[in-house]
Amino acid sequence: MDNRQSKIIKTSILGIVVNIILVIFKATIGFIVNSIAIILDAVNNLSDVMSSIITIVGTKLSNKKPDKKHPYGHGRIEYFTSVIIAILVMYAGVTAFRESFDKIIHPEEANYTIASMVIIAVAVVVKFFMGRYVKKVGEQIDSDSLVASGTDATMDSVLSLSTLIAAIISFIWGISLEGYLGLIISVIIIKSSVEILKETIDNLIGIRVDAEITRTIRTKVNSYDEVQGTYDLSLHNYGPNSFVGSCHIQVRDDMTAREIHALTRKIIMDVFVEYGIVLTIGIYAANDSGEYLEIKNYLINMIKEYKNILQMHGFYVEEKEKRISFDIIIDFDEENPDGLRKKIIKKMKKQYPEYDYVVIIDTDVSD
């Protein structure tokens, strides 16, 4: 975690230094040649400086140790920093749109020089490679803030390139595209901010964990000889690379409490050491062999008639109580889950009337 924090801070500081230099050069050139596009480009770089500062502050706060009020840590603060960055980018875009529209109504001729265009060209190259680097580091350490900053920086290089092209056109043919180019830049900036905001809000609300992670954890848990299946795997994100989760494992119903304890403790420790995930494990006992296998097979074949039932698990027959229990996973497209559950119970009751049925509906929270 310390290494991740260090990388985020170092990358952000590098971004601050580069962007301050670009702001100084672009703003100076923009005022000298009277170019609204270059000035707006400088303002955009200034917003990147603020983004990097916010990223550093957010990273420091998110790495505070867990406390009584926040037992799962402060990792989600990183998502709030991404929201603030998106709002800053959006503000820059709206400001650019307003200034550019005014430039179209009240046009002023820009006076580009070869020296100014060379400096813009250098800024394009610097910003492009800076954006690629920041985004790459962000993806490597799973930092939404760095990915957002890197994406924004790469977008800035494209916008600066368009400014350069407009300057060349103005210099050679005397055609001013300042206001129109500014409008295009502002729309792209606003669109970028909306995308960053949407992705971050999705993380705050809670989205399905990456399927590759759930498959990896399920495969790991299933690798133990005593485990007959892993179900109901649920991982909750408390910040980048910070997961707390739970699952059920199916084991023989004749295992002792001591054997189950040893098995679950080993799985919990192995998963934590290997993946850094704190896992809570529940138990499904299995007695689906022998005389009960016929009942289970009937159930499996029967639920195939319903396309919105994705899986059945946790099948168990309590002979003394004459009760059969199992869970079914329902697709989110199913409009009447409880009605579907009642249909399943009705069909089972008709086929095996001597039993009562307890059917739990699960949602499809992992692939």
N, C-alpha and C positions, 0 to 999 in steps of 0.2 A: 504493500500500500504506500509506504514511504517513497519507494522508487517511482511509482506512478505519479504521486503528488509532485515529486521533483521534476519529472519530465514535463508535466503540464505547466508548472511555473516557469521553467527554463524556456520552453517553447513560446509561452505567452510573453515573456520579457523580450525575447528575440523579435516577436511580432510588434511589440511596442516601439522598440528602437527603429526598426525598418519603417514602420508607418509614420513615426514622427519626422524622419528624414524626408519621406515622400510628401507629407503634408507641407513641410517648409518649401520644398522645391516647387510643388504643383501650385500652391497658393501664390507664391511669388510670381511664377510664370503667368498664372491666370490673370492676376491684376495688371501685370505689365502689358500683356497682349490683349487685355479686355475680353477674355474668353469665359463665358458662364459655364461651359462644359468642363473646362479644366478646374475652375473654382469648385464646382460641385463634386468633381472627382477628388479634390483635396478634402472637402467636407466628409466625403464617404470614408476616406482614409482616417480622418479624425475619429469617426465613429468606430473604426476598427481598433484604434488605440483604447477607447473606452471599453470596448468589448474584451480586450485582453486584460485590462485592469480588473474588470468584473469577474473574469474567469479565474484570475489569481485569488481574489478575495473569496469567491465561491468555493474554490478548491480547498483553501485553508479552513473555511467554516465546515465544509462537508467532511473533513477528516478529524473533527473533534471526536473524542472518545464517547461511547454510549454513556448515558446517565439515567437516573431514575425516571425522568420524564420522557426520555427518548431511548428506550432499551435497545432498539435496533440501529442506533447510530444516527448520523446526520447526512448520510450519503445523498438523499434526495434534494439537498440544497443545490447540487450541481444542476438539476433540472430547472430550478428557479433562475439560476444565472443565465441559462440558455433562453428563458423567457424574456429576461431583461435585455439580453443582446438582441433578440428578435425585435423587441419594441424600439430599441435604438436604431436598428437598421430600417425599420418601417418609418420612423420619424425622419430619418435622412432622406428616404425615398419620397415621402409626402412633401418635404421642403423642396427637394429637387424638382418635383412636378410643378409646384407653384411658381418657383423662380423661372423655370423653363417656359412655362405658359406665358409669363410676363415678357420674356425675351422674344417670343414669337409676335406678340402684340406690339411691343416697342423694341424692334431690332436695333442692335448696335454692331458696327463692323469690328471684327477682331483683326489684330495685326500680328499674325504669326511670323516667327523668324525660324531660320534653319536650326539655330541653337536650341530654341524652345522645343522644336519637334524632336531633336535628338534626345533631349532630357526626358520627354514623354515616352519615347521608344525604350529608353533604359528602364524607366519606371514600369513599363508593361512587362518586360522580361523579369525584373526583380519580383514584382507582385505575383506573377504566374508561378514561378518556382517556389516562392514563399508559401503561397496557397497550397500547392501540391505537398510541400513538406509538412505543413501544419496539419492538413487533413490526414496524411499518412500516419503521423504520430498519434492523432486522435483515434484513428481506427485500430491501431496496434494496442492502445491501452484502454479502448472503449470509453472515450471521453466525448460526450455529445457536444460539450462546449467547444472543444478544439475542432471537432468535425465541422461544426457550424461556422467557426471562424475561418477554417481552411476553405470551406466551400464559398464563403463570402469573399475571401481574398482572391480565389481563382476567378470568381465572377467579376471582381473589380478589374482584374487584368484584361478581361474581355471588353469591359466598358472603356478602359483606358485606351485599348487598341482602337475602338470605334472613334474615340476622341482624336486619336492620332490621324486616322483616315480622314476625318472631317477637317482637320488642320491642313493636311496635304491638299485636299480639294480646294479649300479656301485660299491657300498659298498659291496654287497653280492657276486655278480658274476664277478665283474671286467669288465663288458661290458660298454663301453662309448657311450652314446647316446647324448652327449652334442651338437654337431653341428646340428644333425638332429632335436633334440628337439627345438633348437634355431630357425631353419627354420620354424617349425610348429608355434611356438610362434609369430614369425614376421608376418607370413601370417594372423594369426588371428587378430593381432593388426591392420594391414593394412585394413583388411575387416571391423573391427569395426569403424575405422576412416572414411571410405567411407560411411558407413551407417549413421553415425552422420552428415557428410557433406551433404549428400543427403536430409535428413530430414530438416536440417536447411535451405538449399537453397530453398526447397519447400516452407517454411514459408516466406522467403524473396520475392520469386516470387509472392506468393499469392495462397493459396489452398482453396478448398471448406471448409467452416466452419463446424465444427462437427454438424451432423444432429440433435443430441439431443438438441443443443442450438437453432437451427432454429425452431424446433418443439415447444420448450418451449415458445419462443417469440411469435410465431404465435398463439399458444393456448391462451396466455395471451391477445393478442390484440383482438382475436375473442371473448373473454369472455364479452366484452361490448355489451349491448343490441342493440345499434345503428349500430354496425358493422356487415355487411352482409358477409364479407369475407376479408381475408388478402392476398395480392399478392405482387410479385416482392420484397420479403424480401431479402435485401443484407446487409451483415455485413463485414466490413473491419477491419482487424487486424492491430493495430498500436503498437504491443507488447503483451506479455502474459497478458491476462485478460483486454485488452484495446481495446474496439470495438466502432466503429462509424458506424451507419447503416441507412437504409431507407426502407420504404415499402409503398405500396398503400393500402388503406382500401376502401371498397365499402359501400356506404351509400345511403339512399333514396335521390332522386333528388329534393325533396321538403323541405329538411332541410335548415334552414337559415344559413347565414354566421356565425352568433353568436353561433348557436347550434354546427356547425362544429368546430368552434374555441375552444369552451369549451370542446368538446369531444377529439380533438387531443391534447390539452394541458394536459388533464388529463392522456391520454395514455402515452404521452412523459414523464411526471413526474413519473408516476407509474413504467414504465419500467426502468427508470434511477435509482430510489430508490431501486427497487427490484433486478435489474441485473447489474447496473452500465454501461448500454449501452445508448449512446446518439443516439436517433432515430429521423429521419426526416420523416414526414408522408405526402404522397400525397393522393389525393382523386379521386375515381371513383364514379360517380353518376350512380344510377341504375333506369332505367324505363322499365324493362323487363317484366312487367306484362300486363294483358289485351291483346290488339290487337297485341302487339309486342312479346308476349310469343311464338306465332307460329313461328315467324322468328328465335328467339333464339333457339327453340327446333330443327328446321331444321338444323341450323348451328352446334349444338352439335352433332346431329346424323351424319351429313355429315363428320365432321372432324374425326370421329371414323374410317373412311376408311384409314386414314394415321397413321401408327404406330409411326412415328417420331414426331407427334404433341402430346405433353404431357398434355397440358391444354389450355383452352380458358377462358379469363376473360376480364373485363372492357367493356362488351357489352353495347352500348348505341345508341339509335335512336334519331337523330336530325330531327324531322319531317319537320320543316320549311325549312331547308337546303336540305332535302331529302338525308341525309347522315347517314350511320351506321358505327360505329367504334368499334373495339375490338382488343385485344392483343392475340397472340398465343405463347406458349412456345414451342420451337423446341429442340429436342434432339441433342446433339453434333454429333451424328452419321449421321445426315442429311447433305448430300454433297451439296445440292442446296436449301438453305432456301428461297431465293428470288423466285425461280421457284415454290416452294411449295406455297408460299404466293399468287402468281399470279393464280395458279390453284384454290385456295380457293375463290379468288375474282371472277374468271370467273364463277364458279358454283353458287355463290350467285347472281351474276348479271343475270344469266340465270333464276333463280328461282324468283328473285324479281328485275326486271329490272328498276323499278322506283327510285331505290336508288343508290347512289355512295358509295364506300366502302374505309375506311381507316383502314388498317391492320398493326399493329406494331408487329415486331418479337422480342420476348424476349428469352434470353438464360436461360438454367436451372442452376441457380447459387445456389439454395438451395433445399434441399430435402423436 
